Amino acid sequence: MFGPETSTANRAMIAGMLGNNSCGLHSIVWGSVRDHIVEVNALLSDGSEVIFKAEDIRKNDESNSFKEKIYSELNNLLGAEKNQSLIQNNFPKAAVSRRNSGYALDSLIKMQPFNENGETFNLCKLLADSGGTINNIGYHCIMKIW
């Protein structure tokens, strides 16, 4: 079941729902897009088509792809204790279940490898509520859900 039930359901598109992390009337119970997204097929600014899904951010793809560069930069950025501390201390409280405040870096640092007991890293959790653009790490995505 896809949880979000937006008031614009008769004209909403799934990629738009992903871009703003749609919620809906019963989101406290059923969750938002971020809670349900598993995989995203994206086009990066270099023209490469990639699939973002649960995977090890540290894997070293010898193809030296743009996706691997993004993962490497995220690993460096989010692996730094100073950055983790800034994220934990300055993001809205996790108890606030319906928050659409943009880039959910706090959800990423709860994942592996930053939290060894966390779920497998999945960049889709950051794409939800990104508005379709992730300027702060230097790429843009066109998103569609399979």
Secondary structure, DSSP 8 states (H G I E B T S, - for coil): ----B-TTTTT--HHHHHHTT--BTTHHHH--HHHH---EEEE-TTS-EEEE-S--TT---TT--HHHHHHHHHHHHHHSHHHHHHHHHHS--TT--S---S--HHHHTTSTTTSTTS----THHHHTTSTTEEGGGTEE-EEE--
